[in-house]
Amino acid sequence: MSRQSDKSKCTRFVPAWQLNLRAWKMMFRESPGYFVSNLASSVCEALAPYATILLSAQILSELAGNRDPQQLAFWAGLTVAVTALLALAGGALKQWSGYERDSLDVQRFKCVADKMTVMDYAELDRQEVYDHYSQVQQNDNWRGVGLNEAMRLFPDFCKSVVQVAGGIGLTLTLFFTDLPAGSPLAFLNSPLSMLLILAAMVTAVLASSACSSKAMLLTNSNVELIREANRYSNFYGIMALEHVRAADLRIYRQQENVCRHYMDSFTARFLGVDGPLFATARGPVGLLMGLSQALSALLTCAVYLFVCLKSWGGAFDVGLVTRYVGSATQLFGGISLLLQTLGEIRANGEFLEVLFRLLDRPDRMYRGSLTTEKRSDRNYQVEFKDVSFRYPGTDRWALRHVNVKFRIGSRLAVVGPNGSGKTTFIKLLCRLYDPTEGEILLNGIDIRKYRYEDYMDIFSVVFQDFRLLALPLGENVAGAADYDRALAEGCLRGAGFGERLDAMPKGLDTVLYKELDQDGVEVSGGEAQKIAIARALYKDAPFIVLDEPTAALDPIAEADIYAKFDAIAGDKTAIYISHRLSSCKFCDAIAVFDGGSIVQTGCHENLVADETGLYHRLWQAQAQYYTKE
């Protein structure tokens, strides 16, 4: 089904209502208190006016009739007591529902975050998925449409249903109370007259709500434009607040030449008085909303006129006039709110459809059932057997016919120019992707047959684009709140971070960065890389992979890190990826990648000696950096 047909389907009411119900069920599991509190608050808010109307009608009836002081005092006291009680209950329930609403915001974002966290990396890495996620975010940033809108509509829906039910109960007798036979308005007793009056009132309500719903759908027709505006605003609007961009902004005067230029441009294009949004607002949307309000006003006038005519004709006293006018006004207000809410549910359908398409994205990666054997001797053999790979959406091979086997406890260096396939090789090894052709074996078994989490547990990886968290240092190393402090400290010292650790007054409890703690400590790129290496050591997996983790260090410091790391890696199988070749001297074997294939293998001495090979040329180009004066 095409995207266009999907969109038209979700702007129909039934599919949109089903999506809305699904959103309520999903969020009820996360935050039942939100629904309970808002249901109670909505019932109280909807019934409170009816209580006031009933009691006021009794007071007016007594004033127009017997005027018994005791009865008047009773009804007046009861009115004050009930009004005060409802006001107190309403205030308490609003406070509760407001608290639950604030808590719900966290759960609402968690639904999407949980999906993005568990999604297959191969899916997450696709541009299509990133664009889809961005679309969900932009919908929420625009005016909270999607899941946020569905949650906002729940109390309105509850209130309108209760308001309509209460109004029907109190106004039903209005249409069945006959005028006296001699009244000049006795024709209003006719069933046909009643039907015509009811039809006129219902038509006015339906027309008013239809205008409002149509205006909303027209506003939503600009959603693609709004998303684009939000992307501009979110990027250029907050660029100046990002610490990592501060230096570039000032050196190249990007505040004026980039940020302000594009912000002014998008403001004029999207939000200017001559832009499409304003044209829609002051054109058809404005007319429809004005017509909706006019019809609501006419309906109120019709209600007043009908009730007053029946009272004037002698059908009931002035007290019931108050009751019927107030109740009928509340009834049709409830019907109007109900229809408006249903219209908003319909309009919100296409945004919920976008959200649920993201949440329903299937994981394509096969997950086996075999467990990886927990071996104390770390006897795990991994073999690439004629492996080829190309990324989704491209015909270019990132790897082609790769064959390599890892010796247990060995050190393998993977080198080669940019784009030669080194990082792709690691992603396949860790099963972030599956091969397009060929197979990867663990102890002779295709890795796809193992449980995914079990297979991942045998690897510790320091990626070239690793990230640390704004958490205490020890928790960054351990990846957990509860951890072995002695082991974490040993790993940091083994990674060369000992001197910096000794200078931190709070030691392992020192918070990194300032996002969550004003006393947080900033660390340099080189220091961050040492922490990342310590994190890999702490996991103590049989395989440890360093994907250019020392790029922020100078070549001599990098060589020192590798020399220490070789010692502390112990019996682990270690794989080093680097543009620099200093690490290769410590390795048992070297695989030279070029153009997605392994073009050379061997030890450092043999490869350097081969003057016709790529490795020799790379070494000669870098050798000057590895010699201390």
N, C-alpha and C positions, 0 to 999 in steps of 0.2 A: 504494500500500500504506500502511495506517495506521501511525502510530508504534507502536501497541500490537502489531500483527502483526509489525512489524520487530523489536521487543524480544523477542517469543516466538521468532522465528526465530533470533535471535542467541544465545539461551540453549540452543539445540540444539547438539550437539557439532560436527557437520560444518561448519556455517557459522562457528562460533567458531574451529575449528581452522584453517580457511582464512584467516580474518582474522589469526590469530596468525602463520601462515606468512608472510603478506604483511608483517606488522610486522617479522619477523626479516629478510626479504629487504631491506626498505627500510633498516633500520638497518645491515645488513651492508655496504651500499654506502657508508654514512657512516663506519662504524667496524668494519672487518673484524677488527682486533686484538682487539676485545672477544670476538668469537665464537671465534677461535682460542685465545686465552688461557683462556677459560672451558671450552672443550671439553677442552683439555689438563689443566686443573686438575681438572675433573670426572672424567675418566678415571683420573687418579692417585688421587683421593680414593676412587673406587669400588673400585679394584683393590687398594689398600693393605691393607685388612682381610683379603682373600683370601690375600695373600702371607703375612701373619702367621699366618693359620689353617693354611695348608699346612705352613709350617715348624714351627709348634708341634706339629702332628700327627706330624710325622716325629720330633721329639724325644721325644714321649710314646710313640710306637711303639718307639723304641730303648730307652727306659727300661723299658717293659713286656716287652721281648724280650731281645736279646743284651747290652745295656748295654755296648757296645763304647766305651771311652773316646775312641778316635780319632774314631769316628763321631759321638759326642755332641759332642765339641769342634768337629767340622766343622759340624754342624747348628746348634749354638749360635752359632758365629762367623758363619755365613751369615745366621742370623736377625738378629743385631745389625747386620751390614753392610747387609742389605736394608732393615731397618727404618729405619736412619739415613739411607740413601740416599733412600728414599721420603719420609721426613720433610723432608729438605732440598729435594728436588724439589717436594714439596707446598707448602712454605713459599714457595719462589721463584715457583711458579706462582700462588699466592694473591696474592702481592705484585703480580705482573704483572696478574692479572685485576682486582685492586682499583684499580690505576692506570687500567686501561682503563675500569672502571666509572665512575670520576670523570670521565674524558674523555667518556664516553658521555652523561652528564647534559647537557653543553653541546650535543651533537648532537641529543639528544632534543628539547630546547626549540627548537633551530634548525629542525627540520622544520615545526613550527607557525608559528614566526616567519617563515620563508621564504614560507609560504602567505599569511599575513596581509600581508606586504610586497608581493607581486605581485598580490594580489587586486584586481579592479576596485574603484575608489573607490566607485562606486555600490553595489556589493555590501557593501563594508566599512562603509558608512554606514547600513546597514539594522539596525534593532533586532533582527531575527531572527538576523542573523549575530553581532551582539554577544552575544546570549544563548547562542548555540551555542558561541562561543569561551569564554564564561564557564563553560559546562557542562563543557567539556573541562578547564579549569583547576581547577574544583572537584573533579572526579573525581580529578585528580592530587593535589590538596591533601588529599583525604580519607585515603586510604591508598595513594596511588601507583597506583591502578588505571588501566587503559588501556595506553599504550605502556610506561610504567615497569614495570608488572606483567608484561607480555609479555617484557621483557628479563630481569627477575628469574627468570622461569620457565625460561629457556633452560638455565642450568647445572643446575637441578634435573632437567629432562627428560633431559639428557645423562647425568647421574650415575645416574639411575634405570634407564635403558636398559642402560648398561654393568654396573651392579650386578646386574640381572636376568640378563643374558647370562653373567656370571661365575658367578652362583649356580647357574644351570642346568648349566653345565659341571662344577661341582664336586659337585653333589648328585644328578646323574642316576643314578649307580651305586647310590645309596642304595636306590632302588626296584627295582633289578634284581639286587641281591645277595641270594641266597636263604639262608634259615635251614637248618641241617642237618635232614635228614629226620626224625630222632627228637626234634627239639625240640618242647616243648609249644606253642610259638608258631609252628609251621610253617604254620598257616593264614594267616599274614601273607604267605606266598609267593603266595597266590592272586591272580590278576589282578583279581578282583572286590574283594578287600580293598584292593589298591593303589588301584583307582579310587575306592573309597569314602573312603579316607584323603585322596587328592589332592583329591577333590570337597569334602570338609569343610574342608580348608585353604584352597582357592581361594574357597569360599563365605565363609569368615571374612574373608579379605582383601577380597573384593568388598563385603561388607556393611559392613566398617569404612570403606572408602573412600567408599561410597555415603552413609554417615552424615555423614562429613566434608564431602562435596560438597554435600549437602542443607543442612547448617548454613551453608555459605558462601553459597548461593543465598538463604537466609532473611535472612542479614545484608545481602546486596545489595538486598533488598526495601525497605530503609530509605534507599536511595541519594538519593531526592529530598529527604528530610528532612535528610540529611547535607549535601547541597549547599547547602540553605538555611542550615544552621548555619554552614557555612564562609563563606558570603557575609556573614553577620552578624559572624562572628569577624574576617574579613579587613578588613572596613570599620571597625567600631567598635574592634577590638582594636589597630589600628595608627594610628587617627586621631590619638592623642596624640603619635605620633612624627613627624607631618608638620609640617614647618617652616611651611608656608603657613597652617596652621590654629592655630598656637600662640596668636596674639593673641586670636582669637575664643574659643577654649577658655577662656581666663582671664577675659576681660571678661564673658562670659555664663555662667561656671561650668558649661561643658558637660562637664567631666570627670565631675562628679557627676550632673548632670541628664540627660545624653545617653549618654556612653560607658559609665559604670558601670551606669546603669539598664538599657540594652539588653543589655549583656554579662551582667548578672545574670539578666535575663529570658530570654535565649536559653539560658543555662546550665541554668536550671531547666526550661525547656521541652524542650530537646533532650538534655541530658546528665544531668539529675537522676535520682535512684534510682527515681522514679516515672514517668520518661519512657519513650517507646517503645523506645529503644535498649536500656536496661537490662532492660525487660520481655522483649524478644526474646532477650537474652543469657542471662538467668537462666531463661528458659522453654524453648522448643523447641531453640534453638541450644545451650544448655548441656547439655540431655539428649542431643542427638545427638552432641556432641563427647565426652561421657562414655561413651556407648555405643560410639563408635568406638575409644576408648582401651581399653575393656574387651575388645572383640573382638580387638584386637591382642595384649593380654596373654594371652587364651585361646589364640590361635594359637601364641604362643611356647611356652606350656605343652604344647600338642599336639605341637609339633616335638620338644621335649625328650623327651616320653613315647615317641613313636614310635621315635626314634633309640636311646634307652636300652633299649627292649624288644628291638629287633633285636640290639643288642650283647649283652644278657643271654642272648638265645637262641642266641648263638654265630655270628652272621653276620659280625662283624668285631671287631677289637681296640679297646682304649681310645683308641689314637691316632686311628683313624677316627671314633670318637665325637666327639672334639674337632672334627675336620674337618667332619663332617656337621652337627653342632649349629650350629657357627659359620656354615657355608656356607648352611644352610637358613634360619637366622635372618637372614642378610644377604639371601638371595634374597627371602624374603617381605617383608623391610623394603624391598627395591628395588621389589617389585611394589606394595606399599602406597604408596611415594613416587611411583611412576609413575602409579597411579590417582588419587592425590591431586593430582598435577600436572595430569593431564588434566582432572580436575574443576575445578581453578582456571582452566585454559585455557577451559573451557566457561563458567564464571562471569564471566570477564573479557571474553567475547565482546561483550556489550552495550556495554561501555565502549570497546572498540576500534571498534565500529560507529559510536559517536558521534564518535570521532576521525576516522575515515576519511570520514564524511559531510562533515566540515568540510574535509578535505584534497581531497575530490573535488568540492567545489562548483565548478560551471563558471563561467567568465567569460562573462557574457552580452553584453558590449560587443563589437560587430563591430570587427575590426581590419583595416584596409585594407592595400593593398600599394604604393600610390604613395608615392614619397619627396618630401618638401618640398624644393623647389629652394633651394640655398644661394646666396642673392643678396647680393652686396656692397652693392647699393643699398637693401637692406631693403625692397624693393618687394613687400610683402605686404598684400593687401586682404582684410579680413574683413567679412562681411555677415550679419546676422541677418535671415532672410526669413520673416516671419509665424510666429515661434517661440512656441510655448506649452509649458508644462512643469508637471507635477504630480509630487510625490514618490510613490514606491511606497507603496501601502497607504492612500492618501487620495484623496478626490474633489475636494479644494480645489486650484484652480489657483494655483501659485506665480508663474507668468508667463503672460501671455495676449496673443497677437498682437503680439509685439515685433518691430519693424522698425527696424534701425539699421545704418549702414555706417561703418566707420572710415577716415578719411582718413590716408594714409601720413604718418608723422612728426607727426601732430596730437596735441593734448592734449584728452582727453575727460573730463569730470567726470560722475560718476553720483551723484545725490543723491536723497534722499527719506526719509520717516519709517521707523521700525523696521517690519520685516515687509513692506516694499514690494516686495521681490524683488531688491535690489541684489546681495547675495552669491550668490544663485541664478544671476543673470545672469553673474557671473564664473565660477562652476562650469561653466556651459554653454560659455562662451567657451574655457575651458581644457580642455574635454572631460573633466571629471571625471564629468559626466552627459551623456547624449544627450537631445535634445529629445523631448518626447512628440508634438508636432506641429510642422510646419515644418522648416526646414533652416538650417544654418549653413555658409557658403561661405568657402573660402580661395582667393583668386584665381579665383573662379567655380566651384570644385569642392567638392562636399559633403565636409566634413572627415572624415566616416566612411570615405572612400575612401583617406585617407592612412594611412601607418604611424603607429600610436599614438605611439611614442616620438619619431618625427620631428616630429610636430605639436606635441608637448609642448615640444620644444626651442626653439620660437620665442617662448616665454613665460617671463618672470621675474615671480613673484608674491610679494607680501608680504601674507599673509592676516592677518585681524584676530586670529586665535588662533594665530599662528606660535609655533614653539618653537625654542630654541637648545639645543645639546648641551653636555654637560660635557666639552668638548675645548678645545684651545688656540684663542685668538681667531682666528688666521689660518685655521685649518682650518674654523672655523665660517663664516667669510666665503666661503672657496673651496669648501666642501663636499667637500674631498679632503685627503689627507695631503701630497701633493706639489702645490705651487701656486706661482704667481707672487707673490712677497712684495711687490714694488713695486706691482703692480696691486692687491693686497689692501689695502695701506696707503692707496693713492690713493682707493679706494672708501670706506674708513672715514672719511677726511678729507672727502671729498665729501658723505658722509651726516651730517656734523656731529659726528663722534666723535673728531676730532683732538686736542682738549684732553685728553680722558680717556685716549687712547692714549699721549700724551706722559707722563702721570703713572704709567703702568704700567712698572715696572722691566724686565720681561721682554718688553715690547712685544707683538708678534704671537704670541709663545710663551706668553703668560699664559693659564693654564687658567681657563675660566669655571666657576663654581660649585664646590662642595666634595664632590660625590658620589664623584669618582674621585681627587681630589687635595686633601690637607689644606691646601695653600697656594692653592687655587682662589680666585678673586675673584668676589664677588657683584656683579651689576650691577643698576641700577634698571630699572624698566619702560621709562622713556624711553630709557635707554642701550641696552637690549636691542632696542628698535624701530629705533634707528639702525644697530645691527649687522645687523638683518634687512634694512634698506634697502641697506646695503653689500653684503650677500650677493646681493641682486637685481641690483645694478649689476655685480658681478663676473661673473655669468653672461653679461652682454652680449647678451641676447636682443633681437630686433627689437621685441617688445611687452613693456612693463613695466607691471604692475598693482599698485596700492597699495590694498588693501582695508582702509580705516580703520587704517593702521599707526601713526598718531600719536595714538591715543586717550589715551595716558598723558601727553601733553604739554599745556601750557596753550595756548589759542588763538593767542597771539602767537608762541610758540615754534613752533607748528605752521605758521603762515604763513611763518616764516623757513625752516623745513625745505623747504617746497614751493617757495619762491623759489629756494633753492639747487638743489633737485632738478630744477627746470625747466631750469636751465642745464646741469647735468651729464647730463641725459637725452639731450641732443644730438638726433640724428636718429631716435631711437626713438619708436614710437607709445606714448604714455603714457595710462593710464586711472586716474583717481583716484576712489575711493569714500569718501565721508565724510558723517557727520551734520553736520559743520561746513562752512560754505560758503566759508571763507577760500581754499581751494585753487581754487575756481571762477574767481576773478579772473585766474588765470594760464592758463586753458584756452581753447582755440579754440571748443569746443562743450560744451554741458551737456545731459544727459538727466535729466529729473526723473521719478522712478518714484513711483507711488502705486497700491496695490492690485494689484501685479503687472503694471502696464502703464506705458508711457511716456506721460505726460500733457502734457509740455512739452519742447520742444527749442529751443536758441538759444544766443546768447552771454550773458554775465553782464549787460551793460548792458541788453539788450532784455528779458531775463526780469525784472530788477528793476523795470523801468519798467512792466511789466504788473501793475497793482495787483490784478487779479482772479485772478491765478495763484497756485499753491501756492508757487512759488519766492520770490515777493515776500514772502509771509507768513513763510516760513522765514528769509529774510534779515533781515527786520525784527526777528524774535525774537532773532537772534544778533548783529546789527551792533554792539551796544555792546561786545562782547568783542574786536573787531578794531581798536579805537582806543586808541592809547597816550596816556596823560595826559602 
